[in-house]
Amino acid sequence: MRLQTIPTIRALAGLSCALACALYSTASAQQANAESRPPNVVVIFMDDMAYADIGPFGAKGYETPNLDRMAKEGRKFTDFYVTQAVCSSSRAGLLTGCYNVRIGIEGALGPAAKHGLNPDEMTLAEVCKQKGYATACYGKWHLGHHRPLLPMQHGFDDFYGLPYSNDMWPYHPGVRHLPMEERVKRWPHLPLFDKNEIINPEVSPKDQEQLTTQYTEHAVHFIEQHKESPFFLYVPHSMVHVPLYVSDKFKGKSSRGLFGDVMMEVDWSVGEILGALRRNNLEDNTLVIFTSDNGPWLSYGDHAGSAGPLREGKGTMFDGGCREPTLMWWPGTIPANTECSVPAMTIDILPTVANLIGAQLPNHKIDGKDIWPLMAGTDGAKSPQEAYYFYYGGQLQAMRMGKWKLHFPHAYRTMAGRPGGTDGIPTDYSQAKIELSLFDLETDIGESDDLKDQYPEVVAKMQQLADATRADLGDSSLKITGSGVRNPGRLPE
């Protein structure tokens, strides 16, 4: 019996060895694949969501548990900016790594616009396509609504959403008192796109209630579909831009009214996207960035968010307009429950991602720089930018250098301490003007105490930098044409 068991033992030993080798080989292959596969990138870009509209930045009247968890598992950026506090301009900066004035995109492009993002510009999606990424945009595009200017022509494999803001339709507050035939002369019907095709030519209020859910469902499906290969997912939500709409599952759920309900649904959406990443074991190889395009539309009162301690809101280049609540999440890579107060901007995302995945930057000049050391929490990491510049329209209105914010003389709109409107009907702004003013944002986050007389050397240094920027990007208020400005994409005449 004993002699008969020896071959069996040897066979079992050989089988065990073979199995162990196979398992080791499989594990090694998986490890090699994980190391060779570049990270997925997800950008969730809110619309008109203000600095204090999420739990990690002090939201009140509703809860944002998924964003709270994202902050605890990731890194909170307290001094993160957009290029300009208005829809199209802000998106242009994010997707191209350029100040929007460099690429000829200003303001918010409406249904009558015949221009948009130039096809010669390289978008974040096209950066990722260099490395074989699947790419998708689910939400509000707002960089040209004609076919040659849509996302599918700018590096995205898939698109589902609105071509511009959800208030650009015949139910706009400015025309609601008119008969429908008169309304559509000002604001035509709002279309919903799937890829390059209009699938709903007349989006209704009931349709808008489902937008956040539909964008989220598309995003989750995209993650499931592309879990085996790298992907770039861009989710530019239509909310919380007015008019506010929310699905039945969150209607009436908050103590903050409709705005709070909408924010609760936004938080749910973030939870669904992060949940899909966790469910597919992708969280350790995915960078997720959550931020917004500009601050609150203050004239809408109870349908607008809160900039908290920051001054003013959307449509101004005070920090309430252009400083955004930002979270960055990549478990195991971005340090958990940490905070970064070093200034950064959306223009820096494209070059950071390009370096992260080993892609080439465009041949033309861009303005962003790699901020990975800030994102990774590297000890002593500093901003790679000497300063950031804030244009409104074509006018250079302000700049930030370290802790300093310098405003150049300019007019701006303000509620002047008055409450905004109610139930989706805005009140009127007042007009004000600021003269040359210097603020220390470390001690004066509300930009209220002008220090220019105490620090003339700081003002002189910043003005010198501003003059060089005007030579490059121009300044309409001084009738300076920038030598580095490029044209937007335009339809043939």
Secondary structure, DSSP 8 states (H G I E B T S, - for coil): -HHHHHHHHHHHHHHHHHHHHHHHHHHHHHHHHHHHS--EEEEEEESS--TTSSGGGT--SS--HHHHHHHHHSEEEEEEE-SSSSHHHHHHHHHHSS-TTTTT--S---TT--EES-TTS--HHHHHHTTT-EEEEEEE--S--SGGGSGGGTT-SEEEEESS-TTSSTT-TTTTTS-HHHHHHHS----EEETTEEEESS--HHHHTTHHHHHHHHHHHHHHHTTTS-EEEEEE--TTSSS----TTTTT-STTHHHHHHHHHHHHHHHHHHHHHHHTT-GGGEEEEEEESS---GGGGGGS---TTS---TTS-SHHHHEEEEEEE-TTTS-TTEEE-S-EEGGGHHHHHHHHHT----SS-------HHHHHT-TT---S-S-EEEEETTEEEEEEETTEEEE-SEEEEE-TT----BTTB----EEEEE-SEEEETTT-TTS-S--TTT-HHHHHHHHHHHHHHHHHH-BGGGTB--TT----EE---
